[in-house]
């Protein structure tokens, strides 16, 4: 765990100089495939990334997947014992309203409580916004860190600006290929993704949300520490899903991607491939076992991210409806 934390700290702390201009080659859908990761396929001024693939038509089509009305909470409970990536911590204080004494107000004896939360947002089930990770201090669409990061919040890429998400969700149950739980260090790339999709009888399409079920969260239930290793998405698999036009990719793991990394010298390369290069959002610590137990492979997915202005990430509880 310490090696991973140190590698990440070095990655995020590294400094370098930039040229004053941003190259703007023609915008095409194969920009990332050519190794030119900006400008985005959605245009040089875009700040939403793959959220552009959402549409009223996609929502209406996804709604047809609701046949039983059964709902599934995809977010875990977040609290002070929730395993978190250091130095992230969570603290809550309950306060009495009014003067703090708990004295009832008025003749109707009104009383109440309030809560004060001091927390890192990247704890528990979360969405990573496009301002979370970049490459050499440039983020999605090549935007330099100096243009949007302030200590008071992001001026671009804040998760408060995300539109409501109501679209088709796809669950790929990787335990059917690799056992339950899937062994740490197992990478999912095109072959594994295609095999899981075929087994589930689904075709991944533009505007979809793709979730991987690995059995990891369920197998570590009750633990207060994150495992330093996990199964997950590989770099070429991430690019494959981005090329299909998915909006977000998630899993029942804390980092989505396979750890140990496919290349030790390239930490969090899946994060960079999805967020920075393709504008695809990441969903971490998703509760997927109930969907897997019911054999659900596609469903209506909905999410309204908390509108905390300038936030890099958001604690979320998406809902799946079948």
Buried (B, 14 or more C-beta within 10 A) or exposed (E): EEEBEEBBEEBEEEEEEEEEEBEEEEBEEEBBEEEBBBBBBBEBEBBBBBBBBBEEEBBEBBBEBEEEEEBBEBBBEBEEEBBBBEEBEBEEEEEEBEEEEEEEEEEEEEEEEEEEEEBBBBBBBBBBBBBBBBBEBBBBBBBBEEEBBEEEBBEBBBBBBBEEBBBBBBBBBBBBBBEBBBEBBBBBBBEBBBBBBEBBEBEBBBBBBBBBBBBBBBBBEEEEEBBEBBBBBBBBBBBBBBBBBBBBBBBBBBBBBBBBBBEEEEBBBBBBBBBBBBBBBBBBBBBBBBBBEBEBBBBBBBBBBBEBEBBBBBBBBBBBBB
